[in-house]
Amino acid sequence: MNEWLGDLDQWQPHTTAPKDGTHIIVSQKGGPLGVFHWEDREDFLLTSRSGKPMPPAWVGVYFISELAPMTQGGIPRGERFIGAHGLDEPFQWKPLPATET
């Protein structure tokens, strides 16, 4: 798996990422970042403080591990997942690896 994640030749530009709800691995600055999908269904979008639906966005979870360490105040936060609504562009992406059946 680490070999698959690190193969930067396979990353594609964000402009080619599917916007059909397909989950993808995303990367910013060359390392694995998380699993995201494009969300544009009104029933699933977050609402703003004024109650209006947020615009369509990339939604997912960030990886936090030895592959993509995250710190807070210089202290490692450990291995966790953090949910996210919105992902800054540009990013690179690749499909999730095939699962064995």
Phi, psi and omega in degrees: 000314180301322178298317179297315181296323185278353182285086186293342179293340183269352180290142180243155180292152183300334182294343180257001182294140181291139178244042181245015181093359179293132176282135182225158171273134179242156181220141169229135180064029170086000179237158178297136185245317182173185177247125183227164171213157179279128180242119178228009178279123185307321182294343183251354180281146174291163176248151178283174179298335178274359178092000179276144177298141175288156178291161176308147185202165171282127183235140179178203178231144175270144171277138170228109183198192177294341177284328181217075185295146177229137179236159175226116184063032180080001181254126178302139181271353178089189181266111182212173171241140177237124179290151182216141172241106183109139179217124181291140173261150008274158172214168174249159182214163170208157178294156173296149178294152178296143178265148178279139179252000000 
